[in-house]
């Protein structure tokens, strides 16, 4: 990654300053000095979304008290649309001052209280229209000691100008894109470091926790090293000189967002490893999988990217049908890197993969929406799901990861293990990502099949069309069998007849959450939001529902009473046969030496491949 604090860098034309002005009230104060404002009146705008999270967020709703000054005199400034302001024309440097309300405890926005502060640049820094390519400086001011708890430091991968590492002070960015692609954490965080791929890696953990930092360093180093070897099997060098895992530990939470040299992670503190934890717990594997996913994005999305993201338009949706490649492939490799780095074994990996298969096969949405369509509609469907989404939406993360699996196993099977999806990723890296430029040309919407052919010698246009642009189920059983892995589907144990609905609880009350299209509950007329009160004349609630269902048999006539709003309604339905939708993966009892070699190449450690790198 180019260093933005080299002496050859031009002097900043834009000067930002941010201060935790009112931690208890959750307000940052921000100022922006524009050395050469537009002679016709300068416009500034706050992004409507943040790259990596494909929904319009309207961050400007948190901006208050916008003022403009020049030579310390007030300048008229007004809002001209939902996230854009215009100041009157001036002939001298223009300063914009404003406050940002920061109470979004997520990886996407800004959060401030007396224990810590966190922000993504897209939620706090106005963009100077027409000057997006100008170099910027950012001064991060320390809060008043009396207003916060503990000794606060700063964790960010922005290049320091006159600030010490982890210190308050002045930082630099080559342009606006770089400024907003380095999130900032400030507070009394725990810190650990390790080296991988000739790069310094840091872990900053905010929030109360009892994490075993030594194990966390060791395990993340293994994951990062495995990913470096995947993309650079010869040189073994990470694409950054320094990388930062910003971790916020809470009672219950999960989320991650990638950046060019860091990631913001939100996790349950119980998912972090504690001293004395020898085995791999489910929670810790979940955390490592999340960290692996976001780290993989350092190559795949932040550098290799869709052409639609080559130059972000922060004002509106940026459409692409390729998120199944960029998020789906990343979801495939995140857990694969855990087994290849030796952190989980083959059995645990196959169990994890089986859960993904169960998730996808259990959703009716896969029949009505392709992962390419899901990618395009992420802005209005995937991130805005409702009670009917399971019937109409397929996850480009989950099914996209299975498309990656199907392609990988197909390539390995047809080339007797000489080629794989790894070769495709390396070609993408060489072609689109190795020399970092945030505005470099990205992968075109129709380019992937040709690139796969170039990397492997195989023409897989037909499978890609069927699996990614169609709604056909993937031939996973056949492909896994070539690897000596058996895929079967089972019903719940004990088997529960299919009613075709999912329930949620409201206190002790039982509410219909989703009604699955074409199944008994839908045919009876039950709807999402109905409050279930009786089954065959006997009262039911959240505690008794499961035991009552276990007594039903397929074909029995069932009478359900439910309130819809304040009206009592009656529904008759006949449960269907228990669904066999739970995937099970196991090593086949009878397999060939060829299948064992294929499986070892797939699940084993990353190896250099002749002709790649």
C-alpha positions in Angstrom: 0.0 0.0 0.0 1.4 3.4 -0.9 2.4 5.4 2.2 0.6 8.8 2.3 3.1 10.5 4.6 6.1 10.4 2.1 7.9 13.7 1.7 7.0 13.8 -2.0 3.3 14.0 -1.1 1.7 17.4 -1.9 0.6 19.7 0.9 -3.0 19.1 2.0 -5.6 21.4 0.5 -8.2 20.2 2.9 -7.9 20.2 6.7 -10.2 18.1 8.9 -10.3 18.2 12.7 -12.4 16.0 14.9 -12.9 16.1 18.7 -14.9 14.1 21.2 -16.7 17.2 22.3 -19.4 15.7 24.4 -18.8 12.0 25.1 -21.7 11.7 27.6 -24.1 13.3 25.0 -22.5 11.3 22.1 -21.4 14.3 20.0 -18.3 14.7 17.9 -17.4 18.2 16.8 -15.9 18.3 13.3 -14.4 21.2 11.3 -13.2 21.3 7.7 -11.0 24.1 6.2 -11.0 24.3 2.4 -8.0 26.3 1.2 -9.3 27.0 -2.2 -13.2 26.9 -2.2 -15.2 27.0 -5.4 -15.4 30.6 -6.7 -19.2 30.0 -7.3 -19.9 28.8 -3.9 -18.6 25.6 -2.3 -20.8 22.5 -2.0 -20.0 19.7 0.5 -21.8 16.4 1.0 -21.9 13.5 3.4 -21.9 10.0 1.9 -25.3 8.2 1.8 -23.7 4.8 2.3 -20.4 3.1 3.3 -18.6 0.7 0.9 -18.9 -2.9 2.1 -22.5 -2.4 3.3 -24.8 -2.2 0.4 -27.7 -0.1 1.7 -28.4 3.6 1.7 -27.8 4.7 5.3 -28.4 8.4 5.2 -25.6 9.3 7.6 -26.5 13.0 7.2 -29.4 12.6 9.5 -27.0 12.7 12.4 -25.4 16.0 11.3 -26.4 19.2 13.3 -25.4 22.8 13.6 -23.7 23.3 10.3 -21.9 26.7 10.2 -19.5 28.3 7.7 -16.8 31.0 8.3 -14.2 32.8 6.3 -11.6 35.0 8.0 -13.6 34.3 11.2 -16.7 35.9 9.7 -19.9 34.0 9.2 -20.7 32.8 5.7 -24.2 31.9 4.6 -24.6 28.1 4.2 -27.7 26.1 3.5 -28.9 22.6 2.8 -29.8 21.9 -0.9 -30.7 18.2 -0.6 -30.8 15.5 2.0 -27.0 15.3 2.4 -25.5 18.3 0.5 -24.8 21.9 1.8 -23.7 24.9 -0.2 -21.8 27.9 1.2 -21.8 31.3 -0.3 -18.8 32.3 -2.5 -15.7 33.6 -0.7 -12.2 34.5 -1.9 -10.4 33.2 1.1 -10.2 29.8 2.8 -13.6 28.5 4.0 -14.2 26.7 7.2 -17.2 24.4 7.8 -18.1 23.5 11.4 -20.7 21.0 12.5 -21.7 18.4 15.1 -22.3 14.6 14.5 -24.5 12.6 16.8 -22.6 9.3 17.3 -24.7 6.6 18.9 -24.6 3.8 16.3 -22.8 0.8 18.0 -22.0 -1.0 14.7 -19.2 -1.4 12.3 -20.8 1.0 9.8 -21.2 4.3 11.6 -19.9 6.3 14.6 -20.2 5.7 18.3 -19.1 7.9 21.3 -19.5 7.7 25.0 -17.4 8.1 28.1 -15.7 4.7 27.5 -14.6 5.0 23.9 -15.1 6.7 20.5 -15.2 5.0 17.1 -16.0 6.4 13.6 -15.9 5.6 10.0 -15.0 8.6 7.9 -18.1 8.2 5.7 -20.3 9.1 8.7 -18.4 12.1 10.0 -16.4 13.8 7.2 -18.0 16.0 4.6 -16.8 15.5 1.0 -15.7 18.7 -0.8 -17.4 18.4 -4.2 -15.0 18.9 -7.0 -12.0 18.3 -4.7 -12.3 14.6 -3.9 -8.8 13.9 -5.3 -7.1 16.6 -3.2 -4.8 15.5 -0.3 -6.2 15.8 3.2 -5.0 16.3 6.7 -6.9 15.1 9.8 -6.2 16.3 13.3 -7.7 14.0 16.0 -7.9 16.0 19.2 -7.8 14.4 22.6 -11.0 14.8 24.7 -10.9 16.6 28.0 -9.6 14.1 30.5 -12.5 14.8 32.9 -15.0 13.8 30.3 -13.8 10.2 29.7 -12.7 7.1 31.6 -9.2 5.7 31.5 -6.2 6.7 29.4 -7.3 7.1 25.8 -5.2 6.2 22.8 -5.9 6.2 19.0 -5.9 3.1 16.8 -6.0 3.7 13.0 -4.1 2.8 9.9 -4.1 6.4 8.7 -0.6 7.6 8.1 0.6 9.9 10.9 2.0 13.3 10.1 3.0 14.6 13.5 1.2 12.0 15.7 2.9 9.1 17.4 1.6 5.7 16.7 -1.6 5.3 18.9 -1.4 9.0 19.7 -3.7 12.0 19.1 -2.5 14.5 16.6 -2.2 15.0 12.8 -2.7 12.3 10.1 -2.6 12.5 6.3 -4.5 11.0 3.5 -3.8 11.1 -0.3 -7.5 11.9 -1.0 -11.0 11.6 0.3 -11.3 7.9 -0.6 -8.3 7.2 1.6 -9.5 9.5 4.4 -12.7 7.6 4.8 -11.2 4.1 4.3 -9.3 4.0 7.7 -11.7 3.8 10.6 -10.6 5.2 14.0 -10.9 3.8 17.5 -10.1 5.9 20.5 -10.2 4.8 24.0 -8.5 2.6 26.6 -8.2 -0.5 24.4 -6.1 -3.7 24.8 -3.4 -4.1 22.2 -1.6 -7.1 20.7 0.7 -7.4 17.7 2.0 -10.1 15.4 3.8 -10.4 12.0 2.5 -12.2 8.9 3.4 -11.8 5.3 6.2 -9.3 6.2 3.7 -7.0 7.6 2.9 -5.8 11.1 -0.6 -6.8 12.3 -2.3 -5.3 15.3 -5.4 -6.2 17.4 -7.1 -3.5 19.4 -9.9 -4.7 21.6 -12.4 -2.3 23.1 -14.8 -3.3 25.8 -14.5 -5.5 28.9 -13.1 -9.0 28.1 -10.8 -11.7 29.3 -9.3 -12.6 26.0 -6.2 -14.8 25.8 -4.2 -12.3 23.6 -1.4 -14.7 23.1 -3.7 -17.3 21.5 -5.5 -14.7 19.5 -2.1 -13.5 18.1 -1.0 -17.0 17.3 -4.3 -18.0 15.6 -4.8 -14.8 13.6 -1.2 -15.0 12.5 -1.9 -18.5 11.1 -5.0 -17.4 9.2 -3.3 -14.3 7.8 -0.3 -16.2 6.7 -2.4 -18.8 4.9 -4.2 -16.1 3.0 -1.0 -14.4 2.1 0.3 -17.7 0.7 -2.9 -18.2 -1.3 -2.5 -14.9 -3.2 1.4 -14.8 -3.2 2.6 -18.4 -3.1 6.1 -17.4 -4.1 6.7 -13.9 -2.5 4.5 -14.5 0.5 4.0 -10.7 1.1 0.9 -9.1 2.4 -0.6 -6.2 0.3 -0.1 -3.8 3.2 2.8 -2.9 5.5 0.5 -2.6 8.5 -2.9 -4.1 9.2 -5.3 -3.4 12.1 -8.1 -5.6 13.6 -10.4 -3.1 15.4 -12.5 -5.3 17.8 -15.4 -4.1 19.9 -16.5 -6.7 22.4 -20.1 -6.5 23.6 -22.5 -8.8 25.4 -24.1 -10.0 22.2 -23.2 -8.9 18.7 -21.7 -9.9 15.3 -20.5 -7.9 12.4 -17.5 -6.9 10.3 -16.6 -4.3 7.7 -13.5 -4.4 5.5 -11.2 -1.5 4.8 -8.0 -1.2 2.8 -5.6 -1.8 5.7 -7.9 -2.7 8.6 -11.3 -4.1 9.6 -13.9 -3.1 12.2 -15.3 -6.2 14.0 -18.2 -6.4 16.5 -18.3 -9.6 18.5 -19.7 -11.2 21.7 -17.0 -11.1 24.4 -17.8 -14.7 25.1 -16.6 -15.6 21.5 -13.1 -14.4 22.2 -10.7 -17.1 23.5 -10.1 -17.1 27.3 -7.2 -18.6 29.2 -7.6 -22.3 29.7 -9.7 -22.7 26.5 -7.8 -25.6 24.9 -10.4 -26.8 22.4 -11.9 -24.8 19.6 -15.3 -23.5 20.8 -18.1 -22.7 18.4 -18.1 -19.1 19.4 -14.3 -18.7 18.9 -14.6 -20.4 15.5 -17.3 -17.9 14.6 -15.0 -15.0 15.6 -12.1 -16.4 13.6 -14.3 -17.0 10.6 -15.4 -13.4 10.8 -11.8 -12.1 11.1 -10.8 -14.4 8.2 -13.6 -13.1 6.0 -12.8 -9.4 6.5 -9.0 -10.0 6.1 -9.7 -11.8 2.8 -11.4 -8.7 1.6 -8.0 -6.9 1.8 -7.4 -8.6 -1.6 -10.9 -9.3 -2.7 -13.1 -6.2 -2.8 -10.6 -3.6 -1.6 -8.2 -4.2 -4.4 -9.8 -6.7 -6.7 -13.2 -5.1 -7.1 -16.2 -4.9 -9.5 -15.9 -2.3 -12.2 -18.9 -0.6 -10.6 -16.8 0.0 -7.5 -13.7 1.3 -9.3 -14.7 4.9 -8.4 -17.3 5.0 -5.6 -20.4 7.2 -6.1 -21.1 8.1 -2.4 -24.4 9.8 -3.3 -26.4 6.8 -4.5 -26.5 3.1 -5.0 -23.6 1.5 -7.0 -25.1 -1.5 -8.7 -23.3 -4.7 -9.6 -24.4 -8.3 -10.2 -21.1 -9.6 -8.9 -21.5 -9.6 -5.1 -21.9 -13.4 -5.4 -18.2 -13.4 -6.5 -16.9 -10.8 -4.1 -18.9 -11.7 -1.0 -19.8 -15.3 -1.8 -16.2 -16.3 -2.7 -15.0 -14.5 0.4 -17.5 -16.5 2.5 -16.2 -19.7 0.9 -12.6 -19.0 1.7 -13.1 -17.6 5.2 -13.7 -21.0 6.8 -11.5 -22.8 4.3 -8.6 -20.8 5.5 -9.3 -22.0 9.1 -8.9 -25.6 8.1 -6.0 -25.0 5.8 -4.1 -23.1 8.5 -4.7 -26.0 10.9 -7.0 -24.2 13.4 -9.9 -26.5 12.8 -9.8 -30.1 11.6 -11.5 -31.7 8.6 -14.5 -32.9 10.6 -15.2 -29.5 12.0 -14.8 -27.9 8.6 -17.3 -30.3 7.0 -19.7 -29.7 9.8 -19.5 -25.9 9.2 -20.0 -26.4 5.5 -23.0 -28.6 6.1 -24.6 -25.8 8.1 -24.3 -23.5 5.1 -25.8 -26.1 2.8 -28.7 -26.5 5.3 -29.2 -22.7 5.3 -29.4 -22.5 1.6 -31.5 -25.6 0.9 -33.9 -24.6 3.6 -34.8 -21.3 1.9 -37.5 -21.1 -0.8 -36.0 -17.9 -2.0 -33.3 -19.8 -4.0 -36.0 -20.9 -6.4 -37.1 -17.4 -7.2 -34.0 -15.3 -7.2 -30.5 -16.0 -8.5 -27.4 -14.9 -6.6 -26.7 -12.4 -9.5 -30.1 -10.9 -9.0 -29.6 -10.9 -5.2 -26.4 -9.0 -5.8 -28.1 -6.3 -7.8 -31.0 -6.0 -5.4 -28.9 -6.0 -2.2 -29.7 -2.3 -1.8 -33.4 -2.9 -1.4 -33.9 -6.6 -0.6 -31.0 -8.3 1.2 -30.3 -5.5 3.7 -34.0 -4.7 4.1 -35.6 -8.1 4.7 -39.1 -8.6 5.9 -41.4 -11.4 6.8 -41.7 -12.6 3.2 -38.0 -12.4 2.4 -37.3 -16.2 3.0 -39.7 -16.8 0.1 -38.2 -14.4 -2.3 -34.5 -13.7 -1.4 -31.4 -15.8 -1.6 -28.2 -14.9 0.2 -25.3 -14.0 -2.2 -23.1 -14.7 0.8 -24.3 -18.2 1.6 -25.3 -19.5 -1.8 -22.5 -17.5 -3.4 -20.1 -19.5 -1.2 -21.7 -22.7 -2.4 -21.3 -21.6 -6.0 -17.6 -21.0 -5.2 -17.4 -24.5 -3.7 -19.1 -26.0 -6.8 -16.7 -24.2 -9.1 -13.7 -25.2 -7.1 -14.6 -28.8 -6.9 -15.5 -28.9 -10.6 -12.1 -27.4 -11.6 -10.3 -29.8 -9.3 -12.2 -32.8 -10.6 -11.8 -32.0 -14.3 -8.1 -31.2 -14.0 -7.3 -34.1 -11.6 -6.3 -31.5 -9.0 -3.9 -29.6 -11.2 -6.0 -26.5 -11.1 -8.5 -25.0 -8.7 -10.3 -21.8 -7.8 -7.1 -20.7 -6.1 -5.6 -20.2 -9.5 -8.6 -18.1 -10.5 -8.1 -15.9 -7.4 -4.4 -15.5 -8.2 -5.1 -14.4 -11.7 -7.7 -11.9 -10.5 -5.0 -10.6 -8.1 -2.4 -10.2 -10.8 -4.8 -8.6 -13.2 -6.8 -6.3 -11.0 -5.3 -5.9 -7.6 -1.6 -6.3 -7.0 -0.6 -2.7 -7.6 -3.0 -0.8 -5.4 -5.0 2.1 -6.8 -8.4 2.8 -5.2 -9.7 3.8 -8.7 -8.1 1.0 -10.7 -10.3 -0.6 -13.3 -12.3 -3.4 -11.8 -13.8 -6.7 -13.0 -16.4 -6.2 -15.7 -19.9 -7.6 -15.3 -19.3 -10.3 -17.9 -15.6 -11.0 -17.6 -15.4 -13.7 -15.0 -16.1 -16.8 -17.2 -13.2 -15.8 -19.6 -10.9 -15.2 -16.7 -11.7 -18.6 -15.2 -11.0 -20.2 -18.6 -7.6 -18.3 -18.7 -6.7 -19.5 -15.3 -7.8 -23.1 -15.6 -8.3 -24.0 -19.3 -11.9 -24.9 -18.6 -15.0 -23.5 -20.2 -17.5 -23.2 -17.4 -19.9 -20.7 -18.9 -22.8 -23.1 -18.8 -22.4 -24.0 -15.1 -21.9 -20.4 -14.2 -25.0 -19.4 -16.1 -27.1 -22.1 -14.3 -25.7 -21.7 -10.8 -25.2 -18.0 -10.5 -27.6 -16.5 -13.0 -30.2 -19.2 -12.7 -32.0 -20.8 -9.8 -31.0 -24.4 -10.4 -29.9 -26.3 -7.3 -26.1 -27.0 -7.2 -24.9 -30.6 -7.9 -23.1 -30.7 -4.6 -23.6 -34.4 -3.8 -22.0 -35.4 -7.0 -19.1 -33.0 -6.7 -18.4 -33.8 -3.1 -18.4 -37.5 -3.9 -15.5 -37.0 -6.2 -13.6 -35.7 -3.1 -14.6 -38.7 -1.0 -17.2 -36.8 0.9 -20.8 -38.0 1.3 -23.7 -35.5 1.4 -27.0 -36.7 2.9 -30.1 -34.9 4.1 -32.0 -35.8 7.3 -35.1 -34.6 9.0 -35.1 -33.2 12.5 -34.6 -35.7 15.3 -37.3 -36.4 16.4 -39.0 -35.6 13.1 -41.5 -32.8 13.3 -44.3 -32.7 10.7 -44.0 -29.7 8.4 -46.4 -26.8 9.1 -44.5 -24.4 6.8 -44.0 -21.6 9.2 -41.5 -20.0 11.5 -42.4 -18.5 14.8 -40.9 -15.8 17.0 -41.6 -14.9 20.6 -43.0 -11.7 22.2 -42.4 -12.3 25.8 -44.3 -15.5 26.5 -46.5 -15.1 23.4 -46.0 -17.0 20.2 -46.1 -15.1 16.9 -45.9 -16.2 13.3 -42.7 -14.8 11.9 -42.7 -16.2 8.4 -45.1 -18.3 6.4 -43.4 -20.4 3.7 -45.0 -20.2 0.3 -46.7 -23.4 -1.0 -46.7 -25.2 2.4 -49.5 -26.0 4.8 -49.6 -22.8 6.8 -49.8 -20.7 3.7 -52.6 -22.8 2.3 -54.6 -22.4 5.5 -54.4 -18.6 5.4 -52.1 -18.0 8.4 -50.0 -14.9 8.0 -46.9 -13.3 9.5 -47.8 -11.4 12.7 -50.6 -13.7 13.7 -50.6 -14.4 17.5 -51.0 -18.1 18.1 -53.2 -18.9 21.1 -54.6 -22.4 20.7 -53.9 -25.7 19.0 -56.8 -28.1 18.7 -58.6 -26.2 21.5 -55.7 -26.1 23.9 -53.8 -22.9 24.8 -50.3 -22.7 23.4 -47.4 -20.3 24.2 -43.7 -20.1 23.5 -43.0 -22.8 26.1 -45.5 -25.4 25.0 -45.3 -25.1 21.2 -42.4 -27.5 20.5 -43.8 -30.3 22.7 -47.3 -30.0 21.1 -45.8 -30.1 17.6 -43.8 -33.3 18.4 -47.2 -35.1 18.9 -48.5 -34.3 15.5 -48.4 -36.7 12.5 -48.3 -35.8 8.8 -51.8 -35.7 7.4 -53.5 -35.0 10.8 -56.2 -32.3 10.7 -55.0 -29.4 12.9 -57.1 -26.5 14.1 -55.3 -23.4 15.1 -56.7 -20.2 16.7 -54.8 -17.0 16.4 -55.4 -13.3 16.8 -54.8 -11.1 13.8 -54.8 -7.6 15.2 -57.7 -7.8 17.7 -59.7 -10.4 15.7 -59.8 -14.1 16.7 -59.5 -16.3 13.7 -59.5 -20.1 13.1 -57.3 -22.0 10.6 -57.5 -25.6 9.5 -54.4 -27.3 8.1 -52.8 -30.7 7.6 -49.1 -30.9 8.4 -46.9 -32.3 5.6 -44.2 -34.9 5.8 -41.2 -33.9 7.9 -38.7 -32.2 5.7 -35.3 -33.7 5.2 -33.4 -30.4 5.0 -30.6 -30.8 7.5 -27.4 -31.5 5.6 -24.8 -34.0 6.8 -21.3 -34.3 5.4 -19.1 -37.2 6.2 -16.0 -38.9 4.8 -17.3 -41.8 2.6 -16.5 -45.3 3.8 -15.4 -46.4 0.4 -13.2 -44.0 -1.6 -10.4 -44.1 -4.0 -6.8 -42.9 -3.8 -7.7 -40.2 -6.4 -10.5 -38.9 -4.2 -8.3 -38.7 -1.2 -5.7 -36.8 -3.2 -8.4 -34.4 -4.4 -9.7 -33.8 -0.9 -6.2 -33.2 0.5 -5.6 -30.6 -2.3 -8.9 -28.9 -1.5 -8.8 -28.9 2.3 -5.1 -29.2 2.9 -2.6 -26.3 3.3 -2.2 -23.8 0.6 0.5 -24.8 -1.9 2.4 -23.0 -4.6 1.1 -24.0 -8.0 3.4 -24.0 -11.0 2.8 -21.1 -13.3 1.0 -19.0 -10.7 2.1 -16.2 -8.4 
